[in-house]
Amino acid sequence: MNKNDYIYLDHAATTPMREVAFEAYKKTEMDAFANSSGGHALSRKAKNILEDSREFIASCFGAAPNEITFTSGGTEADNWIIKTPFIDNDSNAELTTTQIEHEAVIASAENVHKKGFNVNFVSCDSDGITNIDEFKKSINSNTLITSVMYANNETGVVQPIEEMSKIVKDVNPNTLFHSDVVQAVATKKLNFHNLGIDSAAISGHKIGGPKGIGVMFLKTGYKIPSFLHGGKQELERRAGTVNVSGVAGLAAALKEQQNNLEEEVALIENERQIFENILKENFELKIVGENVERLCHISNIQFKEVNSETLMVALDLNGIGVSRGSACASGAQKPSHVLKAMKIDEKVINNHLRFSFGWTTQNGDGIKFAEIVKKTIKELI
Ligand SMILES: Cc1ncc(COP(=O)(O)O)c(C=O)c1O
């Protein structure tokens, strides 16, 4: 099948690289390929691109340039923030996170727990919003870090981040409030300082930048141990030759995204609405988080009559790529930990599919895609 005929509705997994990002990546790789830590003219050229990009990327999130460290992606930034403060730590330090975090956070938190630290996994309500009372009770004078994602990657449901940060600071002003904003920044403009976010994880490939590049934001005043040891790159915070081309690609993607964000969001929101309306008119279904704040690009739908694995395969055959929103273990259909935390009825927990839109979504896509999904489901039931 021609790539152009295939309909991609899996932008939350990764979104195509923006042309400007690809061009910036290529140009940097060609013209400024030298090691940005070197002492000659070509290295200075790479270093200048790196620092200009850092300054621009920082400004997009209301941050200072020295609060930005480049990583290999969101997973590394989450692991770094959550795990390293517990290494060589013999105090009674605690960690609080939620049951609905991305695997990068859940697995990091489990690793901290395995080392003997107390870790609280706070539950959520049926819409996927963290139980605030339980969250508040879990914070105490030993809480070193709290980690709460801005918005969920499977459902798009947004957490009351500002309120949660205030709760944390009221109980323990020294606690670091971390937020995985990987999925949120795909369609939202965030100012970390205004939101009370002390550290954050960002991933380039969700915004239309290259894969393998990300950002760890850490507010001035906080220090965490290095995760990668070696050279003195990135203000001695992260060793390893910096992926300057990736950084330049990310900066270019962000520039285009920030310039067009209002129009992109309006279009995606409109097409998703049309898409959901058509499916609602034709089938018995539930849209996760329909009545609460959710990211405009994600539509997690529970179909009453059809299993998600079957539907996903049938849609693929009909030229639409979607995902269930969580990894399947060795072919077995393992229910999503997010939907489980939301206490979705076992009978329908494997009937959810995540349709996710993105910056390439066009006018008319909502109808077009819904009609194919409608036809596919009708063939199955
Ligand atoms: C919420 C969230 N956090 C973290 C990640 C991991 O980011 P990366 O692929 O850059 O490691 C993802 C990607 O799926 C995500 O959606």
The ligand as an SDF file (V2000), in Angstrom:
LIG
                    3D

 16 16  0  0  0  0  0  0  0  0999 V2000
    3.3400   10.4670   28.5220 C   0  0  0  0  0  0  0  0  0  0  0  0
    4.5950    9.9020   27.9210 C   0  0  0  0  0  0  0  0  0  0  0  0
    5.7150    9.8830   28.6600 N   0  0  0  0  0  0  0  0  0  0  0  0
    6.8690    9.4020   28.1740 C   0  0  0  0  0  0  0  0  0  0  0  0
    6.9490    8.8930   26.9040 C   0  0  0  0  0  0  0  0  0  0  0  0
    8.2550    8.3650   26.4110 C   0  0  0  0  0  0  0  0  0  0  0  0
    8.9020    9.3100   25.5670 O   0  0  0  0  0  0  0  0  0  0  0  0
   10.0970    8.8370   24.6070 P   0  0  0  0  0  0  0  0  0  0  0  0
    9.4800    8.0120   23.5230 O   0  0  0  0  0  0  0  0  0  0  0  0
   10.6830   10.1100   24.0820 O   0  0  0  0  0  0  0  0  0  0  0  0
   11.0650    8.1040   25.4320 O   0  0  0  0  0  0  0  0  0  0  0  0
    5.7920    8.8650   26.0960 C   0  0  0  0  0  0  0  0  0  0  0  0
    5.8280    8.2620   24.7470 C   0  0  0  0  0  0  0  0  0  0  0  0
    5.0590    7.3780   24.4370 O   0  0  0  0  0  0  0  0  0  0  0  0
    4.5870    9.4060   26.6210 C   0  0  0  0  0  0  0  0  0  0  0  0
    3.4590    9.4220   25.8960 O   0  0  0  0  0  0  0  0  0  0  0  0
  1  2  1  0
  2  3  1  0
  2 15  2  0
  3  4  2  0
  4  5  1  0
  5  6  1  0
  5 12  2  0
  6  7  1  0
  7  8  1  0
  8  9  2  0
  8 10  1  0
  8 11  1  0
 12 13  1  0
 12 15  1  0
 13 14  2  0
 15 16  1  0
M  END
$$$$
